[in-house]
Every structure is written in structure tokens, then in C-alpha cells.
């Protein structure tokens, strides 16, 4: 019954073509529309809120939610942590998932990025090199590089999924292992990816992405897990 109500509320959002932030019918209206009790409607709405599909604003009403990747990120992060403490290579598996997606997409970008995107990517690699020289962490600039790179495909959903993989991997990586890195190698690999994409050489671009992930995989394999006291909340 609860699952059925959730599906019917989702169908209502679709049928009415309601965008994020749109007001949903009130509880009494939903009770009448769905032929369900107040408690059943509330439970269904709470479950949908947990998925980011609706947003309950107490005292104001219920709205269509942002439908973000946050639940997916939480699920990936939790699954990876739980698997790690069961002795599984869950962090490596998550990395391989990212690698499979990015390797499969990079050839589509070769020679197709706009001059504006290329200039922005050049600037991000320059920033990485400056951060490396100053001993500053590269994580945020690295993230911006990958987001800008695949933005060139013009697929918003794909960009959100890649961001979800990145966020989950790096949140878990920080909590579970201390991954050493040579920032000079990281900068060189990103420069190589950019140069290959700019030249239009799809094979070289794939090789550059594989080398980048291969380097991360090697570093992961050489680390020891951080003690369980570092487990995230």
C-alpha cells in the first residue's frame, strides 16, 4: 500500500509536469485523490522526501523536491564503507566504476570541445600546477577539471552522475585510506588528457584517462586502511 501511494504521487508529478519547487496538492487533497488515510499519505510523502523527490516544508506545504543525486551519493558512500570493513575491495570497485564511465566517454570529446571550454580547462590545469608548487591540495581543482571536461557532452544527467561518483569516492577515500600522491604526476596526467582531447586523438585521450586511473589504482593498492575510529557518521 505504501509503495503504491509513492508510485501514484510520482505519477501525479509526472502527469502534471510539475518542476522542482512546484507546490503539490495539500494533504486533504492527496487523501481524496488517492483514496488513502492521512497517515498513509504522510508516510508516503516522508519516503519520497528521503529520496529527494518531494520536500516537506512544515507550515508551508509540500513541494516537488530538487531530485538531486544526494541519496545516490549517500548510498554509494555507505555501501563502500560497509564493504571495506567486511574486507571487500569496495573503494577500488567504486574507482573502477568511475574509470569505466569516463573511459567510455572521453573519445566522444576528442576534437569536439568548444574554444571556451578548452580555455577554461587550460586555466584549471595551470591552477593545479600552481597549487602543486605551493603544496596546496589539488582535489577541488581536479574535480572542476573533470566536471568541465564532460560538460562538453551537453548531458546534464550524465554530469550529475559523474559528480555523484566523484563525491562518493572522495568522501569515502578521505575516511578510509590515506592515499599518497605526487602532485606533479597528477598535473602532468591532466595536461596530457587535455592535450589529447584538444588534438582530436581519441585513442590517445583514452590512454591518458586509463593512465590517470591506473595511477590512482596503484596508489590505493599501496595504502593501509585508516583505523575504524575514523568511520564517518
C-alpha positions, 0 to 999 in steps of 0.5 A, a space after each residue: 500500500 505504501 509503495 503504491 501511494 509513492 508510485 501514484 504521487 510520482 505519477 501525479 508529478 509526472 502527469 502534471 509536469 510539475 518542476 522542482 519547487 512546484 507546490 503539490 496538492 495539500 494533504 486533504 487533497 492527496 487523501 481524496 485523490 488517492 483514496 488513502 488515510 492521512 497517515 498513509 499519505 504522510 508516510 508516503 510523502 516522508 519516503 519520497 522526501 528521503 529520496 529527494 523527490 518531494 520536500 516537506 516544508 512544515 507550515 508551508 506545504 509540500 513541494 516537488 523536491 530538487 531530485 538531486 543525486 544526494 541519496 545516490 551519493 549517500 548510498 554509494 558512500 555507505 555501501 563502500 564503507 560497509 564493504 571495506 570493513 567486511 574486507 571487500 575491495 569496495 573503494 577500488 570497485 567504486 574507482 573502477 566504476 568511475 574509470 569505466 564511465 569516463 573511459 567510455 566517454 572521453 573519445 566522444 570529446 576528442 576534437 569536439 570541445 568548444 574554444 571556451 571550454 578548452 580555455 577554461 580547462 587550460 586555466 584549471 590545469 595551470 591552477 593545479 600546477 600552481 597549487 602543486 608548487 605551493 603544496 596546496 591540495 589539488 582535489 577541488 581543482 581536479 574535480 572542476 577539471 573533470 566536471 568541465 571536461 564532460 560538460 562538453 557532452 551537453 548531458 546534464 544527467 550524465 554530469 550529475 552522475 559523474 559528480 555523484 561518483 566523484 563525491 562518493 569516492 572522495 568522501 569515502 577515500 578521505 575516511 578510509 585510506 590515506 592515499 599518497 600522491 605526487 602532485 606533479 604526476 597528477 598535473 602532468 596526467 591532466 595536461 596530457 588528457 587535455 592535450 589529447 582531447 584538444 588534438 582530436 586523438 581519441 585513442 590517445 585521450 583514452 590512454 591518458 584517462 586509463 593512465 590517470 586511473 591506473 595511477 590512482 589504482 596503484 596508489 590505493 593498492 599501496 595504502 593501509 586502511 585508516 583505523 575504524 575510529 575514523 568511520 564517518 557518521 
